[in-house]
Amino acid sequence: MVGVNTMSEGNVITKRDIILKAAAEVFSAKGFYGAKIEDIAHAAEIGKGTVYEYFRSKEQLYIEMIKEAVGFFEEILKKELQKTESTRDKLVCIIRTKILFSQRYCLMAKVVTFESIPLEPSFFEWMRKLHTHHLGLIENIIQKGIEKKEIRAIDASVFALLFYGGIGVVANPFTGSNLSVVELENLITKVMNYYFDGIKINGGEQ
């Protein structure tokens, strides 16, 4: 079942949470244009008017659904990163969390990725800031790795772009959604080996 994190306000499930969870299920099944507020209300087992008490439009509900899911991802990633020490382990943590997130929200991710939806400009500004935040996070990890002499001195901002773009493809809802635990770990190992060891032949030109 597709859903957003529905535990809030001291682990009490609110009506807003229930609506967001129902919205994730309906949008995932029918897409943005195929979904109706009536469908979401039915899935949440509430009246249509109740949905509008919390969200002024389908567009706002869609945006809040995405933000709720991303907030859940950010929370999990922060906790997992705190458990790691080395540069490599932190980067592995980002890849693993991103893929697991994509698996959990696979259907919803397909809607977000492939439907062209005219949303308010503030949403796209939020998305831009989110991407900037993630790039900064990766860049900071690399800078600290250089300082600790875990990796050689490189342009951390360029690596952040390559890494962030790469995991976006690896965690794409079409490529990473059906991986088993073993397949996931094998994929992560290969990706990290390519990033850390490169593709040159040992003893070849630097």
Secondary structure as GFF3:
##gff-version 3
##sequence-region A 1 206
A	DSSP	alpha_helix	15	34	.	.	.	ID=ss1
A	DSSP	alpha_helix	37	44	.	.	.	ID=ss2
A	DSSP	alpha_helix	48	54	.	.	.	ID=ss3
A	DSSP	alpha_helix	58	81	.	.	.	ID=ss4
A	DSSP	alpha_helix	87	104	.	.	.	ID=ss5
A	DSSP	alpha_helix	106	114	.	.	.	ID=ss6
A	DSSP	alpha_helix	121	147	.	.	.	ID=ss7
A	DSSP	alpha_helix	156	170	.	.	.	ID=ss8
A	DSSP	alpha_helix	181	197	.	.	.	ID=ss9
###
